[in-house]
Amino acid sequence: RMLSPYPQVLINVDVHSKPDIESVPEIVDAIKSVESELGDRGRVLVRYSGTQPICRIMVEGPSEGKTQRYCKQISDIIFFFLFLALSFVGDLGNRENRIAVSPVSCLSLVTATAKNSQQHQKEVDKIQI
């Protein structure tokens, strides 16, 4: 029986630390969710780079669109918990810190920061004209 190749998507996510993937339940849940959706029609591989502060997420799936969506779904969770949240609260090994920050509150802060940055850039652009 001939195997047909599946589309493959690889996303690299910057991280502040490299805890054991299995020690971050939110990441484990995201991976299991995608694996469940894919069933036997794809696979998921998540690993850290050996030389860079990067987590690599690779997903193979039945279609380019689904594969891209699944890979982004996992990478967003990893970005939040291993980069963004650590930027605001520090080490995720401390369970109290994890409870103190939620995706909603952190993303609200990031959105506000981005809006302020955009407003600042508009002001700079006006001065340069």
C-alpha positions as CSV (number, residue, x, y, z in Angstrom):
1,R,0.0,0.0,0.0
2,M,1.4,3.4,-1.0
3,L,1.4,6.1,1.6
4,S,0.3,9.6,0.4
5,P,2.2,12.5,1.9
6,Y,0.4,14.9,4.2
7,P,0.9,18.7,4.3
8,Q,3.4,19.6,7.0
9,V,3.6,22.9,8.9
10,L,6.4,23.9,11.1
11,I,6.2,26.9,13.5
12,N,9.1,28.1,15.7
13,V,8.1,29.9,18.8
14,D,10.5,32.0,20.9
15,V,10.5,30.9,24.6
16,H,12.0,32.4,27.8
17,S,12.5,29.0,29.4
18,K,12.4,25.3,28.4
19,P,10.4,23.5,31.1
20,D,9.5,19.9,30.4
21,I,6.6,20.1,28.0
22,E,4.7,17.5,30.1
23,S,5.0,19.8,33.1
24,V,2.8,22.5,31.5
25,P,-0.8,21.1,31.5
26,E,-2.1,23.7,29.2
27,I,0.4,22.8,26.5
28,V,-0.2,19.1,27.0
29,D,-4.0,19.7,26.7
30,A,-3.5,21.7,23.4
31,I,-1.3,18.9,21.9
32,K,-3.7,16.1,23.0
33,S,-6.7,18.1,21.6
34,V,-5.0,18.4,18.1
35,E,-3.9,14.7,18.2
36,S,-7.5,13.7,19.0
37,E,-8.8,15.8,16.1
38,L,-6.2,14.3,13.7
39,G,-6.7,10.7,14.8
40,D,-4.7,8.5,12.4
41,R,-4.7,11.2,9.7
42,G,-1.7,13.1,11.0
43,R,0.8,13.7,13.7
44,V,2.2,16.3,16.1
45,L,5.7,16.8,17.2
46,V,6.7,19.5,19.8
47,R,10.3,19.9,20.9
48,Y,12.8,22.5,21.9
49,S,15.7,23.5,19.8
50,G,19.0,22.2,21.3
51,T,20.8,25.4,20.6
52,Q,18.3,28.3,20.6
53,P,15.5,29.5,22.9
54,I,12.9,28.2,20.5
55,C,10.1,25.6,20.7
56,R,9.4,23.8,17.4
57,I,5.9,22.7,16.6
58,M,5.4,20.4,13.6
59,V,2.0,19.2,12.5
60,E,1.2,16.9,9.6
61,G,-2.5,16.7,8.6
62,P,-5.0,15.8,5.9
63,S,-5.2,19.3,4.4
64,E,-3.1,22.5,4.3
65,G,-5.8,24.6,6.0
66,K,-6.4,22.2,8.9
67,T,-2.7,21.5,9.4
68,Q,-1.9,25.3,9.5
69,R,-4.8,25.9,12.0
70,Y,-3.8,23.0,14.3
71,C,-0.1,24.1,14.3
72,K,-1.1,27.7,15.1
73,Q,-3.4,26.5,17.8
74,I,-0.6,24.8,19.6
75,S,2.0,27.5,18.9
76,D,-0.4,30.2,20.4
77,I,-0.6,28.3,23.6
78,I,3.1,27.7,23.8
79,F,3.8,31.4,23.0
80,F,1.4,32.5,25.8
81,F,2.7,30.1,28.5
82,L,6.4,30.0,27.6
83,F,7.0,33.5,26.3
84,L,4.3,36.1,27.0
85,A,3.2,35.0,30.5
86,L,6.9,34.6,31.6
87,S,7.5,38.2,30.4
88,F,5.0,39.4,33.0
89,V,5.1,36.9,35.9
90,G,8.4,35.0,35.8
91,D,8.9,31.3,36.3
92,L,6.0,29.0,35.5
93,G,7.4,26.5,38.0
94,N,5.7,28.5,40.7
95,R,2.0,27.4,40.6
96,E,1.0,30.6,42.4
97,N,2.3,32.7,39.4
98,R,0.3,30.6,37.0
99,I,-2.9,31.2,38.8
100,A,-2.2,34.9,39.0
101,V,-2.2,35.5,35.3
102,S,-4.8,34.4,32.8
103,P,-4.7,34.4,29.0
104,V,-7.5,37.1,29.0
105,S,-5.7,39.5,31.4
106,C,-2.3,39.0,29.8
107,L,-3.7,39.4,26.3
108,S,-5.6,42.5,27.4
109,L,-2.3,44.0,28.6
110,V,-0.5,43.1,25.4
111,T,-3.4,44.6,23.3
112,A,-3.2,47.8,25.4
113,T,0.6,47.9,25.0
114,A,0.3,47.4,21.2
115,K,-2.3,50.2,20.9
116,N,-0.1,52.5,22.9
117,S,2.8,51.6,20.7
118,Q,0.7,52.2,17.5
119,Q,-0.4,55.6,18.9
120,H,3.2,56.5,19.8
121,Q,4.3,55.6,16.2
122,K,1.6,57.8,14.7
123,E,2.8,60.7,16.8
124,V,6.4,60.0,15.7
125,D,5.3,59.9,12.1
126,K,3.6,63.3,12.5
127,I,6.7,64.8,13.8
128,Q,8.8,63.4,11.0
129,I,6.6,64.8,8.2
